[in-house]
Amino acid sequence: MSNELGLDFDASLDLSTRHLRALVAVAQYRNFAAAATDLGISQPTLTRTVRKAEDMLGVALFTRTTRRVALTAAGQEFLPMAERLLSDLGLGIRNVRELAEVERGQVVIASLMTLAHGVLPGAISRFAESYPSVAVELREGVQARVLEEVRGGSADFGLGDAPDVGGPLEMEHLGEHGFRLALPNGHRLMQRKSISLKELAGERLISMPTEAAARRTLDAAALAAGIDLDSHFTVGQFTTAFQLVAEGLGVAIVPSTYFEGGHPENVSSRPLSGPGAVQRLGIIRRRDRVITPAANAFMGILRDCWPT
């Protein structure tokens, strides 16, 4: 089958990548000697390769003089096709190699506890369905622990808040999320559709440690609003905080992302309003670390299912 310029496209099926690279190199350099040097072959070998390709196509792709090499009209049409074929082949080979690496890989994720409970289960489920042979290790902790794991290189990437991300670390911002106030059933504030920080004056709070990103965000928002929050109880797990709330010992301010994983029993919640009461969450990585194919695949799924 030929086109209007005389190219025999059926014959082009016999062309190898060696022929295509030769044609592209000559077209790029417009000089056989320079093209041969770039390809690491002799000029006679390159000349034979180009002539063989033209014979298989049944058309001349170049005009040759003692001083220069130029593309014929057929060559101008064929060159973009040759470049595209080489590019597609290279991309296909990389994709196959990366898929093989993903299928036998491992992903280590350091995550804030709220995200580990609320956002990650769905992402892990989708990832496991697509890549059942890949092991996933989830390390939950406060912001300081997440940064430590990523900075030290023991985690492929982290999921955390924007504060303190700098130096060797960079963050891909995925979204801004607020907080909810966890209340014991029957609490007076349950009558409100949303609750401000000012309305928490006098309430006993069940809080996370000061090194937790959420705690520091809330303390900064309260300080800016001139409010003194009473962090009467400090715990290390939100599950513990909810148990204390259910016992009527106080209220707890919890990142809204936690509730993506379901609402705890025997506890009610209301949105918290107020300037500054928001977290900027995303993927934390080392700037100088090459992401593994398995981790890259997981991050792609995570972006798709991140709550808006």
Number of C-alpha atoms within 10 A of each C-alpha: 8 12 9 7 13 14 22 17 15 11 16 16 10 12 15 11 13 13 20 20 18 25 26 20 21 24 20 12 16 18 17 22 16 15 23 20 13 13 15 10 13 13 17 12 12 24 16 13 18 24 18 14 23 22 12 18 22 16 17 18 24 21 11 14 8 5 7 11 16 17 18 16 13 17 22 14 14 19 18 12 14 20 16 11 14 16 12 12 13 11 12 12 12 12 13 11 12 16 16 13 15 21 16 14 17 18 20 20 25 28 29 26 25 24 22 22 19 19 20 22 14 18 19 17 13 16 20 15 10 14 18 12 13 18 15 17 12 16 17 19 21 24 25 14 19 25 28 14 21 24 21 10 14 12 23 23 28 28 26 30 27 19 13 11 16 13 9 12 17 16 20 12 14 16 12 14 15 18 23 22 25 27 24 23 17 11 14 9 17 17 10 10 10 15 19 15 21 15 11 17 13 10 15 16 23 25 24 23 17 13 12 19 21 27 19 15 18 19 19 15 18 19 12 11 14 11 16 14 18 14 18 13 17 14 13 14 15 19 11 13 25 24 16 19 22 20 13 15 18 22 27 25 24 25 23 21 24 21 18 16 16 10 13 15 10 13 21 19 25 19 18 22 17 16 11 15 21 20 22 14 21 20 21 26 24 23 14 9 14 10 15 16 21 25 20 17 18 22 16 12 17 20 13 9 13 15 14 7
